[in-house]
Amino acid sequence: MRAAAKQLSNSPPNALRRLQQELVDVTDNPIEGIKVHSAAENIFIWKVAIFGAPGTIYQGGYFKATLKFPSRYPFEPPSMRFDNPLFHPNVYKDGRVCISILHPPGQDKLSGESAAERWNPAHGVRSILLSVISMLNEPNISSPANVDASVSYRKYKENGNKEFPDIIKKMVEKSKAEAAKDGVKVPETEEEYVIKARVKRQQAENEGGTDNGDVGLEEEFYDA
């Protein structure tokens, strides 16, 4: 608590203002299949829930992650880590997400990433979360964070090897237990997947926007 208060007191006003604006944006105009809220005592830490999209091997999954923002945000990117292990080519074994948009600004000749692919202040949380959704469905296996997952995924796509989807299936089933523990109803159909986002947007339009984006998991995350 004291560390959070210290970070807030030492943070530039533009960082606080930017995060408050983005939190209101993703709350009023949620991304389908994703819910977010900030820690009550520290807006520099956001909790994220990603629901596996219907029709994919992640269907029915409930994947929680944490976004941590630096005090110099948006001039430096946040970090993102899945709270539980996720077997994926672009996720380190400790849960850290490795995608270009989360890498510091500027061109990296070693990785081959251009400046346009990496972080810049024009990006924001919405861009990051959309990139993560894309990452789940279309991993970048040319520069993997988890080599074992990359090899397994390549075999799955090229030869139909079942190792990768079988591992994901087990993770999805395990995540359902986590969802039940949190009191979360995971969307299983396309209609369930998109309806909450639509309803939330409609409510925001009817109410003229929300004043408080700090929403609890049990209140907002597809509660049962």
Long-range contacts (C-beta under 8 A, 24 or more apart in sequence): 1-41, 4-39, 4-41, 4-42, 4-44, 4-45, 5-41, 7-42, 7-44, 7-71, 8-42, 8-43, 8-44, 10-71, 11-44, 11-71, 12-71, 12-72, 15-44, 15-69, 15-71, 15-72, 15-73, 15-74, 16-43, 18-73, 18-74, 18-124, 19-43, 19-44, 19-69, 19-73, 20-213, 22-124, 22-125, 22-126, 23-125, 23-213, 23-214, 24-209, 24-210, 24-213, 25-126, 26-125, 26-126, 26-129, 26-213, 27-200, 27-204, 27-210, 27-213, 27-215, 28-200, 28-201, 28-204, 28-209, 28-210, 28-213, 29-201, 29-204, 30-196, 30-197, 30-200, 30-201, 31-126, 31-129, 31-130, 31-133, 31-197, 32-193, 32-194, 32-197, 33-133, 33-187, 33-193, 33-194, 33-197, 34-129, 34-133, 35-215, 35-217, 35-220, 35-221, 35-222, 36-67, 36-125, 36-129, 37-213, 37-214, 37-215, 37-216, 37-217, 37-220, 38-213, 38-214, 40-214, 44-68, 44-69, 44-70, 44-71, 44-73, 45-69, 46-125, 47-217, 48-80, 48-129, 49-184, 49-217, 49-221, 50-129, 50-132, 50-133, 50-136, 51-186, 51-187, 51-193, 51-222, 52-136, 52-172, 52-186, 53-133, 53-136, 53-137, 53-193, 54-187, 54-188, 54-189, 54-190, 54-193, 55-190, 56-136, 56-137, 57-164, 57-165, 57-168, 57-169, 57-172, 58-136, 58-168, 58-172, 59-172, 59-188, 60-172, 60-176, 60-186, 60-188, 61-168, 61-171, 61-172, 61-175, 61-176, 61-186, 62-175, 62-176, 62-178, 62-179, 62-182, 62-184, 62-186, 63-175, 64-178, 65-95, 65-97, 65-132, 67-125, 67-128, 74-121, 74-123, 74-124, 75-105, 75-121, 76-104, 76-119, 77-101, 77-102, 77-103, 77-104, 77-105, 77-119, 77-123, 78-102, 78-125, 78-128, 80-128, 80-132, 84-171, 84-174, 84-175, 84-178, 85-171, 86-171, 87-146, 87-149, 87-152, 87-164, 87-167, 87-168, 87-171, 88-135, 88-136, 88-139, 88-146, 88-149, 88-153, 89-139, 89-140, 89-141, 89-144, 89-145, 89-146, 89-149, 89-150, 89-153, 90-135, 90-139, 90-140, 90-144, 90-145, 90-146, 91-145, 91-146, 91-149, 92-145, 92-146, 93-146, 96-145, 97-132, 97-135, 98-145, 99-131, 99-132, 99-135, 99-140, 100-131, 101-127, 101-128, 101-131, 102-128, 111-143, 112-143, 182-217, 182-218, 182-221, 183-218, 183-223, 183-224, 184-217, 184-218, 184-221, 184-222, 184-223, 184-224, 185-222, 185-223, 185-224, 186-222, 187-222, 192-222, 196-222
